[in-house]
Amino acid sequence: MESTLCPEACVVELLPDGLDLSSLSLLYLIAYSMGMLARHYPSKWLSLLNSSKGDFAFPLMKAATTVVENRFPQLVLQELEDHI
């Protein structure tokens, strides 16, 4: 399944019961989850950010952070402009 958030690399399972969240909601959930991990489990967070050979978590966290940093502000601005 191709995503509008990350069309070149995202493959995800559909949400149960046909639940369809907006891109803004999905990015919020990603950012919230990563923030809670970093705040409440800083040693786990830092170990995920340490890149080592064969590590799959670092590229995933780096890509998620990049997508949130780039797309989230754009989507929020778009939502604000649509309601003004």
N, C-alpha and C positions, 0 to 999 in steps of 0.2 A: 504494500500500500504506500503510495507516494504522499508525502505531507507538504502542505504549503509552507510550513515552518522551516523545513530543511529538505527541499525536494531532491537534492542529490544523494542523500544518505539515510533517510529515515524509513524504517520498516517497523510498523507497530501493529499490535493486535487490536481489533475493534473493541470498543468498550461494551460491557454487558448491557443487555436490554435495549440495544440501539441508541444508547446515550451518546449524544453528539455535542461535544464541548467546542466552543469557539477557540480560535488560535490564541486569543488573548487569555482565555481561561486556562488553556493548557500551559502556556508560558508562565502564568502566575503559579500554577501548581508545581512546575519544575523549579522555579525560583524559590518558592516557599520551602519545598522539600530540601533543596540544597542549603538554604539558609538555616533551617532547623538542624540539619546534620552538622554544619559548621559551628553553630552556636552550642549545641548540647553535646556533641561528640567531636571536639576539635582534633583529638589525636587520630580518630578514624578519618576525618576530613583531610588532614595533612597527609596521611598515608595514601589516600586516594589520589592526591595531587602529586605525589612523588612518582615520576615516570621511571619505569624500569623495563628491560627487554621482555617482551611478551605480555606486558600489562595492558589489559583491555579497558580498565576503569579510567585511566588518565585521559585517553583520547575522547572517551564518552563525556567525561566531566568538562573537559576543555571545550568540546563542541557545544554542549548544553549551555555553558556559560557564555560563549560567543553568540549563540542564537538569542539568548535572553537579553544580552547587552545590546544587540543590534535591532532586534524586531520588537521587543516589548515597548520601548518608548514610541516607536512608530505607530504601533497599534493603539496605544493609549491616546496619542495625539489624534489619530483618525477617529476614534470614538468621541473624543471631546469636540472635534470639528463637526461631526455628524449631528451632535445635539445642541449646537449653537445656532 
